[in-house]
Amino acid sequence: MRKLFHFTALILLSFGLFLQPSLAEDKIQSSEKSPPVIELAILLDTSGSMQGLINQARTQLWTIVNELATAKQNGQVPVMKVALYEYGKSSLPASEGYLRQIMPLTENLDQLSEELFALKTNGGEEYCGQVIQAAMNGLKWSDGSDCLKMIFIAGNEGFDQGKVDFKIVCPAAIQKGITVNTIFCGPEQTGIQTGWKEGALLADGSYLSINQGLEIVTPLTPYDQKLNELSRGINKTYLFYGTEKEQVQASSSQSAADSLSSEAAPASGAERAAFKGSGRYRAKGDLVEAIAGKKMKLEELKAEELPPELQKLSQAEQAAYIEKLQKERTEIQFQIQDLTKKRNLFLAEEMKKQKNEAKVNTFDKAVIKVLRSQAQKKNFQFEAE
C-alpha cells in the first residue's frame, strides 16, 4: 500500500510540473492590463435661468473631449465614456427629484451631442444632493484605483436643497473613487456662500465659478470650412451593421451631430472634426472599427445584418472593401490632424491679441482645468499644448 501511495504521489507531482508552464501562461494572460478608463458624468441644471449653460455645454462638448483625446496612462490610450443628467426642471417628475438620466456612461458621443441640443429649460427645484446620488448609484462605474471617475455638476441655486443631504452624499462618492466637481453659474463668492465649494471639498473635488450667460465666440480661422468638409467626408468610411433600423439610426445620429455642431458655431464643427481625426472617435455600430479592433468577425454576422454595400460581395471581397475604407479613413484623419495643428496655432496667435479673453471662465475652461489636474493625479499624461 505504501509503494502504491508513493507511486501515485510521484505521478501527481509530475503531472503538476507538466501543467506548470500552461498555468504560468494563463497567469501572464490574465495579468495583461486592460486599457485605462476615463469616465465623466455631467449633471446640468435645466431650470429656467440656465439656457446659457446649456449653450456653452453644447458648443464646447468637442473641445472638452479633444482635451481628453490627448491623454495617456503609462503609454496606453484610455477608453473615454461620458454620461449626461439634467435636473431642476419642473416638467420632470417631482417624485424622482426633478432629475433625469439622459445618457448612461457611453462612448457614443454622437447621440450625447444630439441630446444636448435637444435640452429645453423650465422652472423647477434644483436638488443637487439627489442628482449626485442618482449619478453615483445609477451609473455603471468602472472598478480599479487607476480609473479616473468624475462628476461635474453645474447650476446656480443653493447646493443644500432637497431631502438628500449633500454632506452625506459627497463623502460617499469618495468611497467609490469618484470625485465631485462643482461649477457655480454666477459670482464665485455667491457659490461659496450657497454650499457649492463645500460640496466639492467634501468629495475631493474642485470648485469653480463661471459666467454662464457669456456667449462663447471663437475666432473664425482659414481652416474651419475645410475641417467641416473633412468631418462630413470621413463619414463615408463608416459601415454600420445590425438591423436595418440600427444601421439607419447610427448613420443618422452621426450626420445629425455634424450638422448640429457646425450650425451652432463653425468652431464647434471644427472641434468635432478634430476629434474624428484624433483616432479616439467611436461611432456606434461601425463595422470597420469592429473588424480592425478584432471585436468581431465578418462570418459572425447574418447576411441581413451586414451593410447593404457588403451583402452581395464574397467574404474575400467584403474584407478587401473594409480594408480600403480603413485606409481612406486613416488618410483623412492625417489631413484633419494637419489642419487642426495649423488651426490651433492660428487661434493661439489670435488669443494673444485678446488678453482679457483668458480671464473669463466658461464651462469648457472650468471642466478642462479640473480634468488636467485630477487626471495627472491618476498618472495620466497630456500632450504638450
C-alpha positions, -999 to 999 in steps of 0.1 A, spaced: 0 0 0 29 24 9 45 17 -25 12 25 -43 9 58 -23 44 69 -33 38 59 -69 6 79 -70 22 109 -54 50 108 -80 25 107 -109 6 136 -95 37 157 -89 49 150 -124 15 159 -138 16 192 -118 50 201 -131 39 193 -166 10 217 -163 30 244 -147 40 263 -180 4 263 -191 -7 278 -157 20 304 -160 8 313 -194 -27 317 -181 -14 339 -153 5 361 -178 -26 364 -200 -48 373 -171 -24 399 -158 -24 418 -191 -36 453 -184 -69 464 -199 -70 499 -213 -72 527 -187 -106 543 -183 -118 579 -180 -154 583 -170 -172 617 -168 -208 624 -157 -221 658 -165 -251 670 -144 -267 701 -158 -293 724 -142 -320 729 -168 -342 752 -148 -354 784 -165 -323 805 -160 -298 780 -174 -301 784 -211 -266 800 -213 -251 770 -195 -268 746 -219 -255 766 -249 -219 765 -236 -221 728 -230 -235 722 -265 -209 742 -283 -179 731 -262 -185 694 -258 -160 686 -286 -134 710 -271 -136 690 -239 -133 656 -254 -105 668 -276 -86 675 -244 -93 640 -232 -82 626 -266 -46 637 -258 -44 618 -226 -25 586 -220 -17 565 -189 16 546 -190 16 549 -228 -19 534 -231 -48 552 -248 -78 554 -224 -114 544 -230 -135 575 -227 -171 575 -215 -194 604 -208 -229 603 -191 -254 631 -190 -281 641 -165 -304 670 -162 -320 683 -130 -342 712 -118 -368 713 -145 -405 714 -134 -416 691 -162 -395 663 -147 -413 641 -121 -413 656 -86 -413 621 -71 -379 614 -87 -364 647 -76 -369 666 -108 -340 648 -124 -334 625 -154 -306 603 -167 -304 613 -204 -274 591 -213 -256 564 -193 -218 562 -194 -211 558 -231 -186 561 -259 -215 572 -282 -208 609 -281 -228 615 -313 -260 607 -295 -249 625 -264 -244 656 -286 -278 653 -301 -293 650 -266 -276 682 -255 -290 701 -284 -325 688 -276 -324 701 -240 -350 727 -230 -351 747 -199 -380 752 -175 -385 764 -139 -382 739 -111 -365 727 -79 -327 721 -80 -318 691 -58 -280 688 -61 -276 661 -34 -302 639 -51 -288 642 -86 -253 634 -74 -266 604 -56 -285 593 -87 -254 595 -108 -232 579 -82 -255 549 -78 -273 547 -111 -242 546 -134 -221 515 -141 -187 530 -130 -156 510 -137 -136 493 -109 -99 499 -103 -80 525 -85 -63 537 -117 -96 547 -133 -104 584 -135 -141 588 -124 -155 623 -121 -189 640 -117 -193 676 -128 -224 694 -115 -233 728 -128 -261 751 -115 -269 784 -98 -292 776 -68 -284 766 -32 -265 734 -30 -284 722 0 -319 720 -14 -339 687 -13 -342 658 11 -308 642 1 -280 658 22 -250 666 0 -229 665 32 -235 627 33 -236 620 -5 -204 638 -14 -181 619 11 -198 587 0 -186 594 -36 -150 592 -24 -156 557 -12 -164 547 -48 -134 565 -62 -155 593 -77 -146 630 -73 -174 655 -74 -166 688 -90 -189 718 -87 -194 746 -112 -214 776 -99 -230 797 -126 -225 831 -111 -202 851 -88 -176 830 -70 -184 843 -36 -221 835 -40 -213 799 -49 -192 797 -18 -220 811 4 -245 787 -10 -226 755 -4 -210 748 -38 -175 749 -26 -182 728 5 -198 701 -17 -166 699 -38 -143 698 -8 -163 670 8 -157 649 -23 -121 656 -30 -132 677 -60 -127 712 -73 -150 743 -71 -152 768 -99 -175 796 -109 -183 806 -145 -202 832 -164 -229 810 -179 -245 839 -197 -214 846 -218 -218 837 -254 -186 820 -265 -172 834 -297 -142 816 -311 -125 835 -339 -130 821 -374 -100 806 -389 -90 798 -425 -92 761 -417 -128 758 -403 -146 752 -436 -122 726 -448 -123 708 -414 -161 707 -415 -159 693 -451 -135 666 -440 -157 658 -410 -186 650 -434 -163 633 -458 -149 608 -433 -184 596 -427 -183 578 -460 -157 554 -444 -181 542 -418 -202 510 -423 -229 503 -398 -241 468 -391 -271 453 -372 -308 455 -380 -319 479 -407 -333 502 -380 -300 502 -361 -280 510 -392 -302 539 -401 -302 553 -366 -264 551 -363 -259 568 -397 -285 595 -389 -270 602 -355 -236 607 -369 -249 631 -396 -271 650 -371 -242 656 -347 -222 670 -376 -250 694 -386 -258 705 -351 -222 713 -343 -214 732 -375 -247 751 -373 -242 761 -337 -208 775 -345 -181 769 -372 -156 764 -344 -177 737 -328 -178 718 -361 -141 722 -364 -136 708 -329 -158 679 -338 -137 673 -369 -105 674 -348 -119 647 -325 -128 625 -355 -92 629 -368 -77 620 -334 -85 583 -338 -104 583 -305 -138 590 -320 -162 560 -319 -194 557 -339 -218 531 -325 -222 500 -347 -192 508 -370 -181 476 -387 -147 489 -399 -137 497 -363 -151 464 -350 -131 444 -375 -99 465 -371 -101 462 -333 -108 424 -336 -141 428 -317 -160 410 -344 -156 387 -374 -175 390 -406 -186 354 -405 -204 361 -372 -229 384 -389 -260 373 -407 -264 385 -442 -292 409 -433 -271 424 -405 -244 434 -430 -244 469 -445 -260 470 -480 -226 476 -496 -214 442 -484 -244 420 -488 -237 410 -525 -200 405 -521 -180 374 -513 -163 372 -479 -129 380 -495 -144 410 -514 -160 422 -481 -126 421 -463 -110 440 -492 -137 466 -491 -134 471 -454 -96 474 -457 -100 500 -484 -123 521 -462 -99 518 -433 -70 532 -454 -92 560 -467 -102 569 -431 -66 570 -420 -57 593 -449 -85 617 -439 -75 615 -403 -40 627 -412 -54 656 -432 -76 666 -402 -47 663 -378 -25 685 -401 -52 712 -404 -60 711 -367 -24 718 -358 -25 748 -381 -58 760 -367 -46 757 -332 -15 778 -340 -38 804 -356 -61 805 -326 -31 808 -302 -20 839 -320 -55 854 -320 -59 847 -283 -27 867 -276 -44 897 -291 -74 892 -268 -57 893 -235 -89 896 -215 -104 865 -230 -83 842 -209 -96 858 -177 -132 848 -185 -142 814 -171 -167 794 -192 -180 758 -189 -153 742 -211 -124 761 -194 -137 750 -160 -140 714 -170 -107 712 -188 -88 728 -159 -101 702 -135 -97 673 -159 -60 680 -163 -54 684 -126 -73 653 -115 -61 632 -144 -24 639 -136 -31 625 -100 -40 592 -117 -8 592 -137 -24 604 -170 -2 625 -192 -13 650 -218 3 660 -250 21 694 -247 -1 723 -258 
